[in-house]
Amino acid sequence: MADRYGSDFMTIVDEDGTEYELEVLTTLEYNGCSYLAVIPAGSDEEEVSLEVSILKSIEEDGESILAAIEDDAELQAVNDLIMEQLYADEDDEE
């Protein structure tokens, strides 16, 4: 999968101090905000469709943080655009 989507990895820490390593599948700018589609690092292709998370980069106290998207319409719009982008990248490889 690293060959298919690239090899951008990041570690995030939740509010409880637990660290998670994620693989960034793609990034997207939409309505002036940045979004990332991520999966847990080390996931295989069959797990990807079940575990893709979309996070929004927001500024809080002068720092960029990643947050879940709470607005259903925003989440659906960003999800649609990210899926189009991922499938377009896949079609370009063929």
MODELLER restraints for C-alpha pairs under 7 A, 6 or more apart:
rsr = mdl.restraints
at = mdl.atoms
rsr.add(forms.Gaussian(group=physical.xy_distance, feature=features.Distance(at['CA:1:A'], at['CA:44:A']), mean=6.92, stdev=0.5))
rsr.add(forms.Gaussian(group=physical.xy_distance, feature=features.Distance(at['CA:1:A'], at['CA:45:A']), mean=6.64, stdev=0.5))
rsr.add(forms.Gaussian(group=physical.xy_distance, feature=features.Distance(at['CA:5:A'], at['CA:25:A']), mean=5.66, stdev=0.5))
rsr.add(forms.Gaussian(group=physical.xy_distance, feature=features.Distance(at['CA:7:A'], at['CA:23:A']), mean=6.97, stdev=0.5))
rsr.add(forms.Gaussian(group=physical.xy_distance, feature=features.Distance(at['CA:8:A'], at['CA:23:A']), mean=5.79, stdev=0.5))
rsr.add(forms.Gaussian(group=physical.xy_distance, feature=features.Distance(at['CA:8:A'], at['CA:24:A']), mean=5.37, stdev=0.5))
rsr.add(forms.Gaussian(group=physical.xy_distance, feature=features.Distance(at['CA:9:A'], at['CA:21:A']), mean=6.94, stdev=0.5))
rsr.add(forms.Gaussian(group=physical.xy_distance, feature=features.Distance(at['CA:9:A'], at['CA:22:A']), mean=5.59, stdev=0.5))
rsr.add(forms.Gaussian(group=physical.xy_distance, feature=features.Distance(at['CA:9:A'], at['CA:23:A']), mean=4.44, stdev=0.5))
rsr.add(forms.Gaussian(group=physical.xy_distance, feature=features.Distance(at['CA:9:A'], at['CA:24:A']), mean=5.88, stdev=0.5))
rsr.add(forms.Gaussian(group=physical.xy_distance, feature=features.Distance(at['CA:10:A'], at['CA:21:A']), mean=5.73, stdev=0.5))
rsr.add(forms.Gaussian(group=physical.xy_distance, feature=features.Distance(at['CA:10:A'], at['CA:22:A']), mean=5.35, stdev=0.5))
rsr.add(forms.Gaussian(group=physical.xy_distance, feature=features.Distance(at['CA:10:A'], at['CA:23:A']), mean=6.46, stdev=0.5))
rsr.add(forms.Gaussian(group=physical.xy_distance, feature=features.Distance(at['CA:11:A'], at['CA:19:A']), mean=6.50, stdev=0.5))
rsr.add(forms.Gaussian(group=physical.xy_distance, feature=features.Distance(at['CA:11:A'], at['CA:20:A']), mean=5.46, stdev=0.5))
rsr.add(forms.Gaussian(group=physical.xy_distance, feature=features.Distance(at['CA:11:A'], at['CA:21:A']), mean=4.36, stdev=0.5))
rsr.add(forms.Gaussian(group=physical.xy_distance, feature=features.Distance(at['CA:11:A'], at['CA:22:A']), mean=6.11, stdev=0.5))
rsr.add(forms.Gaussian(group=physical.xy_distance, feature=features.Distance(at['CA:12:A'], at['CA:19:A']), mean=5.60, stdev=0.5))
rsr.add(forms.Gaussian(group=physical.xy_distance, feature=features.Distance(at['CA:12:A'], at['CA:20:A']), mean=5.34, stdev=0.5))
rsr.add(forms.Gaussian(group=physical.xy_distance, feature=features.Distance(at['CA:12:A'], at['CA:21:A']), mean=6.52, stdev=0.5))
rsr.add(forms.Gaussian(group=physical.xy_distance, feature=features.Distance(at['CA:13:A'], at['CA:19:A']), mean=4.40, stdev=0.5))
rsr.add(forms.Gaussian(group=physical.xy_distance, feature=features.Distance(at['CA:13:A'], at['CA:20:A']), mean=6.33, stdev=0.5))
rsr.add(forms.Gaussian(group=physical.xy_distance, feature=features.Distance(at['CA:21:A'], at['CA:40:A']), mean=6.20, stdev=0.5))
rsr.add(forms.Gaussian(group=physical.xy_distance, feature=features.Distance(at['CA:21:A'], at['CA:41:A']), mean=5.54, stdev=0.5))
rsr.add(forms.Gaussian(group=physical.xy_distance, feature=features.Distance(at['CA:22:A'], at['CA:38:A']), mean=6.07, stdev=0.5))
rsr.add(forms.Gaussian(group=physical.xy_distance, feature=features.Distance(at['CA:22:A'], at['CA:39:A']), mean=5.53, stdev=0.5))
rsr.add(forms.Gaussian(group=physical.xy_distance, feature=features.Distance(at['CA:22:A'], at['CA:40:A']), mean=4.52, stdev=0.5))
rsr.add(forms.Gaussian(group=physical.xy_distance, feature=features.Distance(at['CA:22:A'], at['CA:41:A']), mean=4.64, stdev=0.5))
rsr.add(forms.Gaussian(group=physical.xy_distance, feature=features.Distance(at['CA:23:A'], at['CA:38:A']), mean=5.48, stdev=0.5))
rsr.add(forms.Gaussian(group=physical.xy_distance, feature=features.Distance(at['CA:23:A'], at['CA:39:A']), mean=5.40, stdev=0.5))
rsr.add(forms.Gaussian(group=physical.xy_distance, feature=features.Distance(at['CA:23:A'], at['CA:40:A']), mean=6.09, stdev=0.5))
rsr.add(forms.Gaussian(group=physical.xy_distance, feature=features.Distance(at['CA:23:A'], at['CA:41:A']), mean=5.03, stdev=0.5))
rsr.add(forms.Gaussian(group=physical.xy_distance, feature=features.Distance(at['CA:24:A'], at['CA:36:A']), mean=6.70, stdev=0.5))
rsr.add(forms.Gaussian(group=physical.xy_distance, feature=features.Distance(at['CA:24:A'], at['CA:37:A']), mean=6.00, stdev=0.5))
rsr.add(forms.Gaussian(group=physical.xy_distance, feature=features.Distance(at['CA:24:A'], at['CA:38:A']), mean=4.52, stdev=0.5))
rsr.add(forms.Gaussian(group=physical.xy_distance, feature=features.Distance(at['CA:24:A'], at['CA:39:A']), mean=6.75, stdev=0.5))
rsr.add(forms.Gaussian(group=physical.xy_distance, feature=features.Distance(at['CA:25:A'], at['CA:37:A']), mean=5.47, stdev=0.5))
rsr.add(forms.Gaussian(group=physical.xy_distance, feature=features.Distance(at['CA:25:A'], at['CA:38:A']), mean=5.49, stdev=0.5))
rsr.add(forms.Gaussian(group=physical.xy_distance, feature=features.Distance(at['CA:26:A'], at['CA:36:A']), mean=5.93, stdev=0.5))
rsr.add(forms.Gaussian(group=physical.xy_distance, feature=features.Distance(at['CA:26:A'], at['CA:37:A']), mean=5.46, stdev=0.5))
rsr.add(forms.Gaussian(group=physical.xy_distance, feature=features.Distance(at['CA:27:A'], at['CA:35:A']), mean=5.61, stdev=0.5))
rsr.add(forms.Gaussian(group=physical.xy_distance, feature=features.Distance(at['CA:27:A'], at['CA:36:A']), mean=4.46, stdev=0.5))
rsr.add(forms.Gaussian(group=physical.xy_distance, feature=features.Distance(at['CA:27:A'], at['CA:37:A']), mean=6.35, stdev=0.5))
rsr.add(forms.Gaussian(group=physical.xy_distance, feature=features.Distance(at['CA:28:A'], at['CA:34:A']), mean=5.74, stdev=0.5))
rsr.add(forms.Gaussian(group=physical.xy_distance, feature=features.Distance(at['CA:28:A'], at['CA:35:A']), mean=5.15, stdev=0.5))
rsr.add(forms.Gaussian(group=physical.xy_distance, feature=features.Distance(at['CA:28:A'], at['CA:36:A']), mean=6.41, stdev=0.5))
rsr.add(forms.Gaussian(group=physical.xy_distance, feature=features.Distance(at['CA:28:A'], at['CA:82:A']), mean=6.96, stdev=0.5))
rsr.add(forms.Gaussian(group=physical.xy_distance, feature=features.Distance(at['CA:29:A'], at['CA:35:A']), mean=6.33, stdev=0.5))
rsr.add(forms.Gaussian(group=physical.xy_distance, feature=features.Distance(at['CA:33:A'], at['CA:57:A']), mean=6.97, stdev=0.5))
rsr.add(forms.Gaussian(group=physical.xy_distance, feature=features.Distance(at['CA:34:A'], at['CA:56:A']), mean=6.01, stdev=0.5))
rsr.add(forms.Gaussian(group=physical.xy_distance, feature=features.Distance(at['CA:34:A'], at['CA:57:A']), mean=5.44, stdev=0.5))
rsr.add(forms.Gaussian(group=physical.xy_distance, feature=features.Distance(at['CA:35:A'], at['CA:54:A']), mean=6.70, stdev=0.5))
rsr.add(forms.Gaussian(group=physical.xy_distance, feature=features.Distance(at['CA:35:A'], at['CA:55:A']), mean=5.58, stdev=0.5))
rsr.add(forms.Gaussian(group=physical.xy_distance, feature=features.Distance(at['CA:35:A'], at['CA:56:A']), mean=4.50, stdev=0.5))
rsr.add(forms.Gaussian(group=physical.xy_distance, feature=features.Distance(at['CA:35:A'], at['CA:57:A']), mean=5.99, stdev=0.5))
rsr.add(forms.Gaussian(group=physical.xy_distance, feature=features.Distance(at['CA:36:A'], at['CA:54:A']), mean=5.57, stdev=0.5))
rsr.add(forms.Gaussian(group=physical.xy_distance, feature=features.Distance(at['CA:36:A'], at['CA:55:A']), mean=5.28, stdev=0.5))
rsr.add(forms.Gaussian(group=physical.xy_distance, feature=features.Distance(at['CA:36:A'], at['CA:56:A']), mean=6.51, stdev=0.5))
rsr.add(forms.Gaussian(group=physical.xy_distance, feature=features.Distance(at['CA:37:A'], at['CA:52:A']), mean=6.41, stdev=0.5))
rsr.add(forms.Gaussian(group=physical.xy_distance, feature=features.Distance(at['CA:37:A'], at['CA:53:A']), mean=5.63, stdev=0.5))
rsr.add(forms.Gaussian(group=physical.xy_distance, feature=features.Distance(at['CA:37:A'], at['CA:54:A']), mean=4.54, stdev=0.5))
rsr.add(forms.Gaussian(group=physical.xy_distance, feature=features.Distance(at['CA:37:A'], at['CA:55:A']), mean=6.56, stdev=0.5))
rsr.add(forms.Gaussian(group=physical.xy_distance, feature=features.Distance(at['CA:38:A'], at['CA:52:A']), mean=5.63, stdev=0.5))
rsr.add(forms.Gaussian(group=physical.xy_distance, feature=features.Distance(at['CA:38:A'], at['CA:53:A']), mean=5.29, stdev=0.5))
rsr.add(forms.Gaussian(group=physical.xy_distance, feature=features.Distance(at['CA:38:A'], at['CA:54:A']), mean=6.36, stdev=0.5))
rsr.add(forms.Gaussian(group=physical.xy_distance, feature=features.Distance(at['CA:39:A'], at['CA:48:A']), mean=6.67, stdev=0.5))
rsr.add(forms.Gaussian(group=physical.xy_distance, feature=features.Distance(at['CA:39:A'], at['CA:51:A']), mean=5.90, stdev=0.5))
rsr.add(forms.Gaussian(group=physical.xy_distance, feature=features.Distance(at['CA:39:A'], at['CA:52:A']), mean=4.99, stdev=0.5))
rsr.add(forms.Gaussian(group=physical.xy_distance, feature=features.Distance(at['CA:39:A'], at['CA:53:A']), mean=6.26, stdev=0.5))
rsr.add(forms.Gaussian(group=physical.xy_distance, feature=features.Distance(at['CA:55:A'], at['CA:66:A']), mean=5.79, stdev=0.5))
rsr.add(forms.Gaussian(group=physical.xy_distance, feature=features.Distance(at['CA:55:A'], at['CA:67:A']), mean=5.41, stdev=0.5))
rsr.add(forms.Gaussian(group=physical.xy_distance, feature=features.Distance(at['CA:55:A'], at['CA:68:A']), mean=5.12, stdev=0.5))
rsr.add(forms.Gaussian(group=physical.xy_distance, feature=features.Distance(at['CA:55:A'], at['CA:69:A']), mean=6.44, stdev=0.5))
rsr.add(forms.Gaussian(group=physical.xy_distance, feature=features.Distance(at['CA:56:A'], at['CA:66:A']), mean=5.41, stdev=0.5))
rsr.add(forms.Gaussian(group=physical.xy_distance, feature=features.Distance(at['CA:56:A'], at['CA:67:A']), mean=5.24, stdev=0.5))
rsr.add(forms.Gaussian(group=physical.xy_distance, feature=features.Distance(at['CA:56:A'], at['CA:68:A']), mean=6.25, stdev=0.5))
rsr.add(forms.Gaussian(group=physical.xy_distance, feature=features.Distance(at['CA:56:A'], at['CA:69:A']), mean=6.29, stdev=0.5))
rsr.add(forms.Gaussian(group=physical.xy_distance, feature=features.Distance(at['CA:57:A'], at['CA:64:A']), mean=6.24, stdev=0.5))
rsr.add(forms.Gaussian(group=physical.xy_distance, feature=features.Distance(at['CA:57:A'], at['CA:65:A']), mean=5.57, stdev=0.5))
rsr.add(forms.Gaussian(group=physical.xy_distance, feature=features.Distance(at['CA:57:A'], at['CA:66:A']), mean=4.59, stdev=0.5))
rsr.add(forms.Gaussian(group=physical.xy_distance, feature=features.Distance(at['CA:57:A'], at['CA:67:A']), mean=6.44, stdev=0.5))
rsr.add(forms.Gaussian(group=physical.xy_distance, feature=features.Distance(at['CA:58:A'], at['CA:64:A']), mean=5.49, stdev=0.5))
rsr.add(forms.Gaussian(group=physical.xy_distance, feature=features.Distance(at['CA:58:A'], at['CA:65:A']), mean=5.46, stdev=0.5))
rsr.add(forms.Gaussian(group=physical.xy_distance, feature=features.Distance(at['CA:58:A'], at['CA:66:A']), mean=6.28, stdev=0.5))
rsr.add(forms.Gaussian(group=physical.xy_distance, feature=features.Distance(at['CA:59:A'], at['CA:65:A']), mean=6.22, stdev=0.5))
rsr.add(forms.Gaussian(group=physical.xy_distance, feature=features.Distance(at['CA:69:A'], at['CA:75:A']), mean=5.93, stdev=0.5))
